[in-house]
Amino acid sequence: MSDSLPRESAVLIGNTDGRIEWASDALAALAGFAPGSLVGRDVGALARAVGIERASLASVRERVRAGEPVRVEFALARGGDGLRRIELFVQPVSKAAGLSVGFVAVVTDVTEARRAEAALAESEDRYRHLVESCPEPIVVHAGGQIRFINPAGVGLLGAASAAELLGRPIMEFVHADFHAIVAERVRKMEETGEPGYRLEEKILRVDGRAVDVEVAGARVQFQGEPAIQLVGRDLTHRKRAEEERRRLADRVRETRWRESLFALAEGVAHQLSELSSTIVETADQAVAQGAEGARAGGFAAIRRAGLRINALTEQLLAFVGKRRAVVRPVDLSALVMEISDRLEAEVGSRNALSYDLPARLPRALVDAVQLRRVALGLARNAADALDERGGTVTVRTGVVELDGERLARVQPPDALAAGRYVFLEMRDTGCGMDAETRARILEPFFTTKSPGRGLGLSEVLGLVRAQGGGIEIESEPGRGTRVTVFFPAPPPETRELRPRARTRASAARARGAR
C-alpha cells in the first residue's frame, strides 16, 4: 500500500476508540519510535508526544467524529534533524462500510517539498522583481491577449497603468504594416517552441503614435498555460541618432560640393572679369580713335556685351560670397521702406504687396547695398511664383530667437549659432514648391520659370553669406513660399517693439511725406 504513496509518507489505521490498530514502519521511523511499537497506543497520546497541540488535536477529533475528512499541517521536532513539516490527512470510515476501524490516516513528511516551494517562491519573487525593474519592455500574451506587462512596457505604450492594457488584444498594438509577419512569427513559436529572434517592427501607442522597436520572443508557461513572452527595445533614440548621422553626412557632402562649386565659380568670375575689362577697354579705344557710323555702333554693342559680362561676374562673386561687404548698423524696416517703389516694380501691378515692419527694430550690422539686392531678389522670386491671376507678397521684418531645431533648416549649414537674430522675410501666396524643387532652389541658375533671370536665390544666399547671415526657405505645393534671411542682432533693447503694418498705399504716403 505504501508503494503508491509519496516519498516520506506513512499510514496508520485507528479504531473508533482512537487507538492504533496498524501502523507502517515508516510512521514509527518518522515519529522516532521502534517498528511495531505503535500498535495499541492512543492516537492522542502519540500526537501530543510528537508535539501536536492539544487544541489542534481536539479540532481534528471533532471533525473526524462528524464524518468529515481532515487535512492539517504541523511542525514535528525530531532530534538532530530539527523541525520537520508534517502533513496529516485523516479519512473517517463510515460504519455502513461494515468495518470495525474508525479512520485511516496518511502522514507525509513535506519538509523538503515546503523548502522547494519556498525556494521556488523566492525565485519567482526575484524573477518578478527583475522583470518589474527591467528597463526593457516585457510583455506576456496568451490566447492573443496581454496577460502581463512590466512598467517599461506600460511606458513604451503610453498607458497610465498596466490595468489599462491587461486583457486587450496584443495585435491592437502592432502596426498594420507588420500584422502578417508578427502573426506568422507567433504561430511558429507556438507550434515549434523555437524562440522568435529579434525583429524590427513598428508598434502603436495608446495615442496612436507609431514607435520603432526591436522585439524578441519565446514560448513560456504563464499561470499554468502556454504563453509568449516578448522582450522589446525602443529604437527611437537609435533611429534619431542614425538620422542625425545621415544628416551630418549629407551636410558634409553638401559643404564639399558647395566648396568645389564656389572655387569653380570664383575662378570663372575672375577670368570673366579680365575678359569683360579687355572688351570694354578695346571698344572704348576704338571709339576714341575715330570709329564712326556702323563701326561705332558695332563697338557700342560690343561694349554693352562686355558690361553684361561684368554684371554676370558680379553675380558670380556674390554667389560665392566674395563681394566685399561694407557693414554698418542698418534698420531693416527703414531700408525696406526706402526701396518700396523698386519692390513694387518687381512684384508687378497685378499683385498685392503688403508690409509688416516693426518700428525701432534693433539695427543689424549689414551691407546696405547688398541687402537691397537681397530684398529685390527675394521680391523678384516671390513674383515669379505667382500665376497670371495674381496674388499677395508680404514683406516682414522682426526679431527672433533661433534654437537648434530651426537652425538645422538654415543655409549655409552651420553658418549660425543659436541666439537672437534680426530677420527680413518675403512670403508669397503662389504655387509653392515640392521637396525636389526645394532641394535645388539654391543651385545657380536653377529656376522653375523661363531661364535668363540670373543666379536666382543662389545669388541671395551668396550675398547673405558674405554678411555673416543665413537663409531659411519654407514651402509646400499650393501653399506658397516663405524665404527668411537672418542677421545677428545686438543685445535686447529696453524699449518694446511696436508693430507697424503697411500696405502698398501706406508705403507710398510715407515716401511722399519724406
Buried (B, 14 or more C-beta within 10 A) or exposed (E): EEEEBEEBBBBBBBBBEBBBBBBBBBBBBBBEBEEEEBEEBBBBEBBEEBBBEEEEBEEBBEBBEEEEEBEBEBBBEBEEEEEBBBBBBBEBBEEEEEEEBBBBBBBBBBBEBBEEEEEEEEEEEEEEEEBEEBEBBBBBBBEEBBBBBBBBBBBBBBBEEBEBBEEBEBBEBBBEEBEEEBEEBBEBBEEEEEBBEEBEBBBBBBEEEEBBBBBBBBBEEBEEEEBBBBBBBBBEEEEEEEEEEEEEEEBEEBEEEBEEBBEEBBEBBBEBBEBBBEBBEBBEEBBEEEBEEEEBEEBBEBBEBBBEBBEBBBBBBBBBBBBEBEBEEBBBBBBBBBBBEEBBBBBBEEBBBBBBBBEEBBBBBBBBEBBBBBBBBBBBBBBBBBEEEBBBBBBBBBBBEBEEEBBEEBBBBEBBEEEBBBBBBBBBBBBBBEEEBBEEBBBBBBBEEEEEEBBBBBBBBBBBBBBBBBBBBBBEEEEBBBBBBBBBBEEEEEEEBEEBEBBBEBBBEBEEEE
